[in-house]
């Protein structure tokens, strides 16, 4: 017997760089990679949906003032549970 199993992973990514523009570029690349996961299968588990919770935002490191962008996404996973 097989049952659907779901899970949600909330990922917050911080991108630092020497230059603000580089941190922003890195954050946009991460954003694109996360959004591209929808419909793919990872280790036998389907990525059902990817939701953007917070778009890349300029948020310099408070201690060092190093340029940093922060973004948050939820990755919704759907697999199958097989009873032994």
Secondary structure as GFF3:
##gff-version 3
##sequence-region A 1 84
A	DSSP	beta_strand	2	16	.	.	.	ID=ss1
A	DSSP	alpha_helix	20	35	.	.	.	ID=ss2
A	DSSP	beta_strand	41	42	.	.	.	ID=ss3
A	DSSP	beta_strand	45	58	.	.	.	ID=ss4
A	DSSP	beta_strand	68	82	.	.	.	ID=ss5
###
